[in-house]
Amino acid sequence: MADDNRDLINLVLKNGTVVIETRPDLAPNHVFQIKKLVQEGKYNGVVFHRVIKDFMAQTGDVKYGNSSNSDFDLQLAGTGGSNLP
């Protein structure tokens, strides 16, 4: 869920919540777009398609990476996009 007052996004995982601080001062359009997708529930059910231990985890493919959608395809997760500009 996005927090418009503090520019935070809470990423709820099975083992806890990750709080992501956005930077609208550096990337206002990007932050607006992410918050819009969050508020529309587009990231609900989206899997992490690339994980490198002790380094990073990548997610966000709302087309092929959403496990609750009919287009879900783990082989294609990470290659999809959004219809939004």
N, C-alpha and C positions, 0 to 999 in steps of 0.2 A: 504494500500500500504506500502511495506517495504521501509525503508530508509537505504541503505547499509552503508552510510557514518557516520551516528550517532547511528546506532543500535536501531532505533525507528520503531515502527509499528503504523500506524494510523488506528484505528478502527472507521469507519464512521457509526454512528447511526442516526436514524431519528431526534433526538434532539441535535445532535452535534457530535464532534469527540473526541474520547478518545485516548490519546497518550500513547503507551506502550513502556517503555524502556526495551530492552532485555539485557541480561548479557552473552555475548559470553565468557567472562573471566571465568565464573563459569560453563556454560553449552554450550560449543561450538556446539556440535552435535544437541542439542535440538533447539538452535537458528537457525542453518542452516536449519533444517527440517521445522520449522515454516515459515521461510522466503521463502523457496521453495514452500510450500503450498500456501502462500499468493500470491506470484508472478504468480502462476499457476491459481489463481482465485478460489481455492478450498473452501475458506471460504465465498465466495460471496453467500448470501442467507441462511447462517447457522444461526439457531435460538439459543437463550439462552434457554437451557432445564432445568436449575435449578437456581432459584433466591431466595436468602434469604435477605430480606430487611435489609438495613444498615450493611450488612456483605459481601456478595459476589454474583457474577453472573457467571455461568458456561456455556461455549459454546465450540464449536470446533469439534463436531461430523460431519465429512464431508460425512459420509455414510448415516445415518438415519436422521440427523438433518438439512440437506440442503433442504429448502423449495422449491427450484427450480429444484429438481431432482426427478426422478421417484421412488427412494427408500425412499423418505421422509415418516417418520412415527413418529409422535410426541410421541407415546407410547414407541418407541424404542430409541428415541433421547437420546444420552449419552452413548449408549451401543455399538455403531459402532466403526470403526477404520479406518485405512488407509492401502493401499496396499504397502506403502513405508516402507522400513526397519527402 
